[in-house]
Amino acid sequence: MRTTTLLATLALLAATIGTPALAASHGHKHQRAQPVSAPADDGYDHGMQTVPHSAAPKQPGHGWQYFSDPATLRAVVISPQGDYYLSRGRGLRWVAAAQTQNQE
């Protein structure tokens, strides 16, 4: 059941991010892709915007955080456990796990 919820959440995110990309004008197919901008010197990516959602407790997507930068076609998803996923327009890719503290 947990896998189904995760897959449903990822599908919802992909649909949310993909819709503006598919709705864009296709008249400029032969133009070069814009270069991906790097985060500012302060380490903060000023282009990222929060993607709001209304998932209530016990619904798919509850506790997940979504961010996107439409200008650079990037998105970040953070799971409730703290795992980070990155998309550059070709689906989500896991990039970092939540940090755990060693208890010695």
N, CA and C atoms as an extended XYZ file, in Angstrom:
312
Properties=species:S:1:pos:R:3:atomname:S:1:resname:S:1:resid:I:1 pbc="F F F"
N         0.816       -1.186        0.000 N   MET     1
C         0.000        0.000        0.000 CA  MET     1
C         0.864        1.255        0.000 C   MET     1
N         1.984        1.229        0.696 N   ARG     2
C         2.854        2.388        0.786 CA  ARG     2
C         3.461        2.716       -0.582 C   ARG     2
N         3.818        1.669       -1.343 N   THR     3
C         4.370        1.870       -2.681 CA  THR     3
C         3.329        2.491       -3.598 C   THR     3
N         2.100        2.058       -3.489 N   THR     4
C         1.023        2.610       -4.304 CA  THR     4
C         0.829        4.087       -4.011 C   THR     4
N         0.875        4.460       -2.763 N   THR     5
C         0.739        5.864       -2.381 CA  THR     5
C         1.890        6.683       -2.934 C   THR     5
N         3.103        6.163       -2.845 N   LEU     6
C         4.269        6.873       -3.370 CA  LEU     6
C         4.154        7.044       -4.877 C   LEU     6
N         3.775        5.997       -5.584 N   LEU     7
C         3.638        6.086       -7.038 CA  LEU     7
C         2.532        7.058       -7.437 C   LEU     7
N         1.432        7.050       -6.707 N   ALA     8
C         0.346        7.980       -6.997 CA  ALA     8
C         0.788        9.418       -6.759 C   ALA     8
N         1.544        9.641       -5.718 N   THR     9
C         2.057       10.971       -5.412 CA  THR     9
C         3.015       11.452       -6.499 C   THR     9
N         3.918       10.584       -6.918 N   LEU    10
C         4.869       10.949       -7.963 CA  LEU    10
C         4.165       11.205       -9.295 C   LEU    10
N         3.131       10.431       -9.588 N   ALA    11
C         2.364       10.654      -10.814 CA  ALA    11
C         1.653       11.995      -10.770 C   ALA    11
N         1.105       12.332       -9.605 N   LEU    12
C         0.444       13.623       -9.440 CA  LEU    12
C         1.435       14.766       -9.627 C   LEU    12
N         2.614       14.624       -9.067 N   LEU    13
C         3.634       15.657       -9.221 CA  LEU    13
C         4.054       15.778      -10.681 C   LEU    13
N         4.284       14.660      -11.343 N   ALA    14
C         4.693       14.690      -12.749 CA  ALA    14
C         3.631       15.364      -13.610 C   ALA    14
N         2.366       15.087      -13.335 N   ALA    15
C         1.289       15.723      -14.086 CA  ALA    15
C         1.256       17.224      -13.826 C   ALA    15
N         1.487       17.615      -12.573 N   THR    16
C         1.483       19.034      -12.210 CA  THR    16
C         2.615       19.780      -12.892 C   THR    16
N         3.794       19.181      -12.901 N   ILE    17
C         4.963       19.835      -13.500 CA  ILE    17
C         4.921       19.751      -15.020 C   ILE    17
N         4.428       18.645      -15.537 N   GLY    18
C         4.447       18.424      -16.980 CA  GLY    18
C         3.401       19.211      -17.739 C   GLY    18
N         2.296       19.547      -17.121 N   THR    19
C         1.222       20.239      -17.816 CA  THR    19
C         1.674       21.565      -18.413 C   THR    19
N         2.342       22.457      -17.687 N   PRO    20
C         2.794       23.707      -18.306 CA  PRO    20
C         3.807       23.467      -19.426 C   PRO    20
N         4.627       22.458      -19.290 N   ALA    21
C         5.621       22.182      -20.333 CA  ALA    21
C         4.939       21.729      -21.616 C   ALA    21
N         3.891       20.916      -21.502 N   LEU    22
C         3.179       20.458      -22.682 CA  LEU    22
C         2.307       21.544      -23.276 C   LEU    22
N         1.851       22.472      -22.453 N   ALA    23
C         0.985       23.533      -22.932 CA  ALA    23
C         1.755       24.682      -23.561 C   ALA    23
N         3.071       24.663      -23.456 N   ALA    24
C         3.892       25.750      -23.999 CA  ALA    24
C         3.816       25.772      -25.516 C   ALA    24
N         4.157       26.888      -26.079 N   SER    25
C         4.171       27.037      -27.533 CA  SER    25
C         5.226       26.125      -28.141 C   SER    25
N         4.836       25.399      -29.176 N   HIS    26
C         5.768       24.488      -29.835 CA  HIS    26
C         6.363       25.107      -31.100 C   HIS    26
N         6.154       26.390      -31.297 N   GLY    27
C         6.680       27.064      -32.475 CA  GLY    27
C         8.182       27.283      -32.422 C   GLY    27
N         8.804       27.100      -31.286 N   HIS    28
C        10.228       27.361      -31.117 CA  HIS    28
C        10.999       26.070      -30.889 C   HIS    28
N        10.650       24.998      -31.588 N   LYS    29
C        11.265       23.696      -31.352 CA  LYS    29
C        12.752       23.680      -31.687 C   LYS    29
N        13.180       24.539      -32.579 N   HIS    30
C        14.560       24.488      -33.033 CA  HIS    30
C        15.483       25.430      -32.273 C   HIS    30
N        14.965       26.098      -31.254 N   GLN    31
C        15.816       26.958      -30.443 CA  GLN    31
C        16.598       26.116      -29.454 C   GLN    31
N        17.763       26.607      -29.078 N   ARG    32
C        18.562       25.934      -28.060 CA  ARG    32
C        17.907       26.041      -26.702 C   ARG    32
N        18.113       25.026      -25.911 N   ALA    33
C        17.601       25.058      -24.538 CA  ALA    33
C        18.341       26.113      -23.740 C   ALA    33
N        17.637       26.762      -22.842 N   GLN    34
C        18.271       27.772      -22.002 CA  GLN    34
C        19.190       27.091      -21.005 C   GLN    34
N        20.344       27.711      -20.722 N   PRO    35
C        21.243       27.111      -19.740 CA  PRO    35
C        20.602       27.098      -18.357 C   PRO    35
N        20.901       26.069      -17.606 N   VAL    36
C        20.378       25.947      -16.249 CA  VAL    36
C        21.186       26.863      -15.341 C   VAL    36
N        20.476       27.721      -14.607 N   SER    37
C        21.177       28.642      -13.724 CA  SER    37
C        21.576       27.933      -12.438 C   SER    37
N        22.672       28.349      -11.895 N   ALA    38
C        23.173       27.777      -10.638 CA  ALA    38
C        22.601       28.572       -9.470 C   ALA    38
N        22.552       27.978       -8.301 N   PRO    39
C        22.107       28.732       -7.130 CA  PRO    39
C        23.011       29.949       -6.888 C   PRO    39
N        22.475       30.945       -6.238 N   ALA    40
C        23.232       32.159       -5.942 CA  ALA    40
C        24.396       31.849       -5.004 C   ALA    40
N        25.294       32.818       -4.854 N   ASP    41
C        26.463       32.643       -3.990 CA  ASP    41
C        26.088       32.351       -2.537 C   ASP    41
N        24.896       32.792       -2.132 N   ASP    42
C        24.482       32.533       -0.756 CA  ASP    42
C        23.935       31.113       -0.572 C   ASP    42
N        23.921       30.295       -1.654 N   GLY    43
C        23.478       28.911       -1.569 CA  GLY    43
C        21.974       28.743       -1.725 C   GLY    43
N        21.246       29.826       -1.839 N   TYR    44
C        19.797       29.768       -1.953 CA  TYR    44
C        19.409       29.882       -3.413 C   TYR    44
N        18.563       29.002       -3.894 N   ASP    45
C        18.100       29.028       -5.277 CA  ASP    45
C        16.877       29.932       -5.346 C   ASP    45
N        17.055       31.161       -5.779 N   HIS    46
C        15.992       32.157       -5.757 CA  HIS    46
C        14.893       31.883       -6.780 C   HIS    46
N        15.130       31.010       -7.747 N   GLY    47
C        14.117       30.706       -8.754 CA  GLY    47
C        13.100       29.680       -8.309 C   GLY    47
N        13.412       28.896       -7.286 N   MET    48
C        12.501       27.856       -6.833 CA  MET    48
C        11.286       28.473       -6.152 C   MET    48
N        10.110       27.944       -6.491 N   GLN    49
C         8.867       28.411       -5.908 CA  GLN    49
C         8.128       27.212       -5.307 C   GLN    49
N         7.443       27.435       -4.212 N   THR    50
C         6.661       26.378       -3.586 CA  THR    50
C         5.465       26.046       -4.465 C   THR    50
N         5.209       24.757       -4.640 N   VAL    51
C         4.025       24.298       -5.370 CA  VAL    51
C         2.997       23.881       -4.317 C   VAL    51
N         1.924       24.645       -4.163 N   PRO    52
C         0.948       24.323       -3.125 CA  PRO    52
C         0.131       23.074       -3.486 C   PRO    52
N        -0.291       22.362       -2.469 N   HIS    53
C        -1.194       21.225       -2.659 CA  HIS    53
C        -2.091       21.129       -1.432 C   HIS    53
N        -3.180       20.413       -1.585 N   SER    54
C        -4.160       20.354       -0.498 CA  SER    54
C        -4.366       18.930        0.006 C   SER    54
N        -3.314       18.130        0.028 N   ALA    55
C        -3.432       16.750        0.499 CA  ALA    55
C        -3.646       16.737        2.008 C   ALA    55
N        -4.750       16.158        2.402 N   ALA    56
C        -5.099       16.041        3.826 CA  ALA    56
C        -4.449       14.786        4.402 C   ALA    56
N        -4.396       14.669        5.728 N   PRO    57
C        -3.848       13.450        6.325 CA  PRO    57
C        -4.524       12.201        5.748 C   PRO    57
N        -3.730       11.160        5.551 N   LYS    58
C        -4.154        9.871        4.995 CA  LYS    58
C        -4.488        9.941        3.509 C   LYS    58
N        -4.148       11.043        2.832 N   GLN    59
C        -4.304       11.139        1.386 CA  GLN    59
C        -2.919       11.100        0.747 C   GLN    59
N        -2.827       10.601       -0.503 N   PRO    60
C        -1.530       10.612       -1.184 CA  PRO    60
C        -0.977       12.040       -1.270 C   PRO    60
N         0.280       12.183       -1.009 N   GLY    61
C         0.925       13.485       -1.080 CA  GLY    61
C         0.986       14.237        0.232 C   GLY    61
N         0.283       13.756        1.255 N   HIS    62
C         0.307       14.459        2.540 CA  HIS    62
C         1.712       14.388        3.143 C   HIS    62
N         2.229       15.525        3.547 N   GLY    63
C         3.556       15.596        4.158 CA  GLY    63
C         4.675       15.818        3.156 C   GLY    63
N         4.397       15.686        1.880 N   TRP    64
C         5.403       15.915        0.854 CA  TRP    64
C         5.467       17.401        0.553 C   TRP    64
N         6.661       17.884        0.163 N   GLN    65
C         6.850       19.289       -0.197 CA  GLN    65
C         7.313       19.339       -1.657 C   GLN    65
N         6.736       20.257       -2.429 N   TYR    66
C         7.041       20.360       -3.845 CA  TYR    66
C         7.536       21.770       -4.156 C   TYR    66
N         8.600       21.855       -4.966 N   PHE    67
C         9.155       23.137       -5.382 CA  PHE    67
C         9.487       23.044       -6.866 C   PHE    67
N         9.328       24.145       -7.593 N   SER    68
C         9.683       24.131       -9.003 CA  SER    68
C        10.255       25.478       -9.417 C   SER    68
N        11.029       25.441      -10.495 N   ASP    69
C        11.572       26.637      -11.127 CA  ASP    69
C        11.201       26.537      -12.599 C   ASP    69
N        10.067       27.126      -12.995 N   PRO    70
C         9.596       26.978      -14.368 CA  PRO    70
C        10.571       27.520      -15.408 C   PRO    70
N        11.351       28.536      -15.057 N   ALA    71
C        12.281       29.129      -16.018 CA  ALA    71
C        13.403       28.171      -16.401 C   ALA    71
N        13.804       27.308      -15.495 N   THR    72
C        14.906       26.380      -15.771 CA  THR    72
C        14.443       24.937      -15.878 C   THR    72
N        13.107       24.716      -15.826 N   LEU    73
C        12.530       23.373      -15.943 CA  LEU    73
C        13.112       22.410      -14.917 C   LEU    73
N        13.147       22.841      -13.658 N   ARG    74
C        13.619       21.990      -12.565 CA  ARG    74
C        12.561       21.925      -11.494 C   ARG    74
N        12.531       20.796      -10.793 N   ALA    75
C        11.621       20.635       -9.670 CA  ALA    75
C        12.312       19.806       -8.600 C   ALA    75
N        11.952       20.060       -7.355 N   VAL    76
C        12.474       19.304       -6.218 CA  VAL    76
C        11.275       18.836       -5.405 C   VAL    76
N        11.327       17.581       -4.965 N   VAL    77
C        10.297       17.016       -4.107 CA  VAL    77
C        10.991       16.491       -2.861 C   VAL    77
N        10.439       16.807       -1.697 N   ILE    78
C        10.998       16.350       -0.427 CA  ILE    78
C         9.953       15.469        0.248 C   ILE    78
N        10.348       14.237        0.544 N   SER    79
C         9.422       13.289        1.180 CA  SER    79
C         9.257       13.633        2.656 C   SER    79
N         8.239       13.092        3.309 N   PRO    80
C         8.072       13.328        4.741 CA  PRO    80
C         9.265       12.813        5.561 C   PRO    80
N         9.996       11.820        5.034 N   GLN    81
C        11.156       11.281        5.735 CA  GLN    81
C        12.422       12.119        5.479 C   GLN    81
N        12.351       13.102        4.555 N   GLY    82
C        13.489       13.973        4.293 CA  GLY    82
C        14.296       13.598        3.071 C   GLY    82
N        13.836       12.632        2.267 N   ASP    83
C        14.539       12.281        1.040 CA  ASP    83
C        14.265       13.343       -0.020 C   ASP    83
N        15.302       13.677       -0.806 N   TYR    84
C        15.186       14.677       -1.851 CA  TYR    84
C        15.148       14.007       -3.213 C   TYR    84
N        14.247       14.481       -4.084 N   TYR    85
C        14.132       14.009       -5.458 CA  TYR    85
C        14.227       15.226       -6.368 C   TYR    85
N        14.939       15.095       -7.478 N   LEU    86
C        15.143       16.189       -8.423 CA  LEU    86
C        14.596       15.792       -9.776 C   LEU    86
N        13.985       16.730      -10.463 N   SER    87
C        13.536       16.518      -11.831 CA  SER    87
C        14.057       17.662      -12.685 C   SER    87
N        14.612       17.308      -13.823 N   ARG    88
C        15.028       18.307      -14.814 CA  ARG    88
C        14.202       18.131      -16.077 C   ARG    88
N        12.921       17.800      -15.895 N   GLY    89
C        12.008       17.646      -17.011 CA  GLY    89
C        11.908       16.236      -17.552 C   GLY    89
N        12.612       15.291      -16.966 N   ARG    90
C        12.563       13.910      -17.451 CA  ARG    90
C        12.237       12.929      -16.328 C   ARG    90
N        11.423       13.341      -15.393 N   GLY    91
C        11.035       12.477      -14.286 CA  GLY    91
C        11.882       12.721      -13.049 C   GLY    91
N        11.408       12.199      -11.946 N   LEU    92
C        12.095       12.399      -10.673 CA  LEU    92
C        13.264       11.440      -10.522 C   LEU    92
N        14.328       11.950       -9.900 N   ARG    93
C        15.516       11.141       -9.614 CA  ARG    93
C        15.891       11.390       -8.161 C   ARG    93
N        16.061       10.298       -7.402 N   TRP    94
C        16.446       10.416       -5.992 CA  TRP    94
C        17.867       10.975       -5.922 C   TRP    94
N        18.082       12.010       -5.103 N   VAL    95
C        19.412       12.618       -5.015 CA  VAL    95
C        20.005       12.592       -3.613 C   VAL    95
N        19.197       12.538       -2.577 N   ALA    96
C        19.759       12.548       -1.223 CA  ALA    96
C        18.774       11.939       -0.238 C   ALA    96
N        19.338       11.215        0.720 N   ALA    97
C        18.524       10.627        1.781 CA  ALA    97
C        18.568       11.530        3.005 C   ALA    97
N        17.622       11.347        3.859 N   ALA    98
C        17.590       12.105        5.113 CA  ALA    98
C        18.810       11.750        5.940 C   ALA    98
N        19.362       12.731        6.610 N   GLN    99
C        20.511       12.521        7.483 CA  GLN    99
C        20.039       11.859        8.768 C   GLN    99
N        20.761       10.849        9.201 N   THR   100
C        20.455       10.210       10.482 CA  THR   100
C        21.619       10.440       11.428 C   THR   100
N        21.323       10.532       12.703 N   GLN   101
C        22.369       10.748       13.697 CA  GLN   101
C        22.763        9.400       14.288 C   GLN   101
N        24.057        9.200       14.413 N   ASN   102
C        24.570        7.977       15.040 CA  ASN   102
C        24.381        8.067       16.541 C   ASN   102
N        23.853        7.032       17.131 N   GLN   103
C        23.665        7.001       18.569 CA  GLN   103
C        24.654        6.002       19.149 C   GLN   103
N        25.730        6.502       19.678 N   GLU   104
C        26.778        5.642       20.222 CA  GLU   104
C        26.794        5.677       21.718 C   GLU   104
